[in-house]
Amino acid sequence: MAGGNARGLTWWPPELRHPLFMALAVLYLLARLARHGRTWALPAALNSHLADVLALPLLLTVALSLMRRLYFRQPAFVLPGSWVVSTWLSVALVFELLLPRLRPRTYTADWLDVVAYGLGGLIFWRWLNRPASH
């Protein structure tokens, strides 16, 4: 990798070429395949919470990229902490409170998922929510 970016993907925004983002995306896809493809089994804790840990870093990195290009038009823009916290709370409320009540056969409330979302938000805040380096 040259300069911390994946080769051949120079047309992608820098945020989406970040090695950590790419690793998390691949890990998310592998976790989803393991859960639905039944090709291999993950340990129960990983199967239950890995996708939840990865959700916010992936979602917020895409949002950051879009905000930089379409709204603020500033590569140095970073998401304020309040936006990260409000995204964490919104995702937790929708997926762990609202949807399990509305669709109990499809969604199950698990408060450890709220912790997993929070950990993902911290991963995004610490390592991905940085000004773009060109």
Backbone torsions as a table, in degrees:
resi	resn	phi	psi	omega
1	MET	NA	125.5	-179.9
2	ALA	-90.3	124.1	176.4
3	GLY	62.6	24.9	178.8
4	GLY	80.1	5.2	-179.4
5	ASN	-116.2	148.4	178.8
6	ALA	-69.3	136.9	178.6
7	ARG	-70.9	148.3	176.5
8	GLY	80.9	-3.9	-179.6
9	LEU	-115.5	29.8	-175.2
10	THR	-65.1	-18.5	177.9
11	TRP	-79.5	-13.1	175.6
12	TRP	-78.4	149.4	174.7
13	PRO	-60.5	148.9	-177.9
14	PRO	-56.0	-35.7	-179.3
15	GLU	-60.6	-37.8	-177.6
16	LEU	-82.4	-8.7	175.0
17	ARG	-98.8	-3.9	-179.7
18	HIS	-59.0	131.2	-177.1
19	PRO	-55.8	-37.5	179.2
20	LEU	-67.8	-43.1	177.8
21	PHE	-59.5	-45.5	-178.8
22	MET	-64.4	-40.1	178.0
23	ALA	-64.5	-42.0	178.9
24	LEU	-65.6	-38.7	178.6
25	ALA	-64.1	-43.6	178.4
26	VAL	-65.1	-43.3	178.1
27	LEU	-60.9	-41.2	177.8
28	TYR	-61.6	-46.0	179.2
29	LEU	-62.3	-41.8	177.8
30	LEU	-64.0	-40.0	178.2
31	ALA	-64.2	-41.4	178.7
32	ARG	-66.4	-40.8	177.2
33	LEU	-63.2	-41.2	179.4
34	ALA	-63.4	-37.3	-178.0
35	ARG	-75.1	-43.2	-173.5
36	HIS	-101.9	-25.5	-178.7
37	GLY	-83.6	-18.5	-179.7
38	ARG	56.4	27.2	-179.8
39	THR	-82.7	-30.6	174.6
40	TRP	-153.5	160.3	-176.8
41	ALA	-108.5	137.1	173.2
42	LEU	-93.7	155.1	171.5
43	PRO	-56.6	150.2	-173.0
44	ALA	-53.0	-45.3	-177.9
45	ALA	-63.4	-41.5	177.6
46	LEU	-67.4	-42.6	-180.0
47	ASN	-61.0	-35.6	-177.0
48	SER	-81.1	-32.9	-168.4
49	HIS	-125.3	-11.3	-176.3
50	LEU	-60.4	-47.6	180.0
51	ALA	-61.2	-33.7	179.6
52	ASP	-70.4	-37.0	176.0
53	VAL	-64.8	-39.2	-175.1
54	LEU	-80.4	-19.8	-173.3
55	ALA	-58.7	-51.6	-176.4
56	LEU	-68.0	-42.0	176.4
57	PRO	-60.0	-38.2	179.8
58	LEU	-70.2	-49.2	-179.4
59	LEU	-61.3	-47.3	-176.5
60	LEU	-71.2	-31.2	177.2
61	THR	-67.9	-41.0	176.2
62	VAL	-64.2	-43.8	178.0
63	ALA	-61.0	-42.8	178.0
64	LEU	-59.7	-45.1	179.6
65	SER	-61.0	-44.6	179.6
66	LEU	-65.2	-42.7	-179.7
67	MET	-63.5	-39.2	179.7
68	ARG	-64.6	-37.1	-174.2
69	ARG	-92.2	-37.1	-171.4
70	LEU	-101.1	-25.4	-175.6
71	TYR	-113.2	-63.3	-175.8
72	PHE	-82.2	-28.4	-178.8
73	ARG	55.2	40.1	179.6
74	GLN	-134.0	115.5	179.8
75	PRO	-63.5	-20.6	-178.4
76	ALA	-84.6	-6.8	-178.4
77	PHE	-61.7	135.3	171.4
78	VAL	-125.1	151.2	179.8
79	LEU	-70.9	131.3	176.9
80	PRO	-62.7	151.5	178.7
81	GLY	-55.9	-36.0	179.7
82	SER	-63.4	-31.2	178.2
83	TRP	-70.9	-39.0	178.9
84	VAL	-65.8	-45.5	179.7
85	VAL	-65.2	-42.6	-179.7
86	SER	-67.2	-32.9	175.3
87	THR	-66.8	-43.9	177.1
88	TRP	-57.6	-48.9	-180.0
89	LEU	-63.9	-41.8	-179.8
90	SER	-63.5	-46.9	179.6
91	VAL	-63.3	-43.7	179.7
92	ALA	-62.1	-45.5	-179.3
93	LEU	-64.9	-42.5	-178.6
94	VAL	-67.8	-49.8	-171.6
95	PHE	-87.1	-20.0	-177.6
96	GLU	-114.2	-6.2	178.1
97	LEU	-126.6	-59.0	-173.9
98	LEU	-68.7	-58.0	-176.5
99	LEU	-62.1	-40.3	176.3
100	PRO	-62.0	-29.4	177.6
101	ARG	-78.0	-36.5	-178.9
102	LEU	-80.4	-34.1	-175.8
103	ARG	-134.6	67.1	-173.8
104	PRO	-63.4	-22.3	177.9
105	ARG	-76.7	-23.7	-176.9
106	THR	-99.9	-37.7	-174.3
107	TYR	-118.9	140.8	178.1
108	THR	-122.1	130.0	177.3
109	ALA	-75.7	132.8	177.6
110	ASP	-143.5	110.1	-174.2
111	TRP	-71.5	-15.1	171.5
112	LEU	-69.2	-24.9	174.7
113	ASP	-64.5	-34.7	177.8
114	VAL	-62.2	-41.1	176.4
115	VAL	-64.6	-42.2	179.5
116	ALA	-62.3	-42.6	176.6
117	TYR	-60.6	-42.4	179.2
118	GLY	-62.5	-41.8	176.6
119	LEU	-61.6	-41.9	176.7
120	GLY	-62.0	-40.4	176.9
121	GLY	-61.8	-38.8	177.2
122	LEU	-67.5	-38.4	176.8
123	ILE	-60.7	-45.8	177.9
124	PHE	-60.7	-48.7	-175.7
125	TRP	-61.2	-41.8	-174.5
126	ARG	-77.3	-41.7	-169.3
127	TRP	-116.7	-19.3	-175.2
128	LEU	-111.3	-24.6	-176.7
129	ASN	-87.1	67.7	-177.3
130	ARG	-125.3	152.2	175.3
131	PRO	-57.2	143.0	-179.7
132	ALA	-64.2	138.7	175.5
133	SER	-108.5	122.4	-178.7
134	HIS	-108.2	NA	NA
